[in-house]
Amino acid sequence: MSPESSGRVTARKPPGESHSPHWYGWLIVDLLAGGMLIILLNYLQVLPGAVSPWYLVAGLVVMFTGFYLATRYK
């Protein structure tokens, strides 16, 4: 039994569609480094206001966004 007769044929993707844009990798690096920098500056007490758990939350959200995008990188 051929794949065509069973209906299990997957169309091929065009060659240029299988890669992420060139800026995508830099966005991932920037998000991971930016989140780490927010957390570091919070604990060094450089950011405005006192040490705040909201800076930690913001840093983790930025880093997790970078991790999520990294799973989608082709």
Secondary structure, 3 states (H helix, E strand, C coil): CCHHHHCCCCCCCCHHHCCCCHHHHHHHHHHHHHHHHHHHHHHCCCCCCCCCHHHHHHHHHHHHHHHHHHHCCC
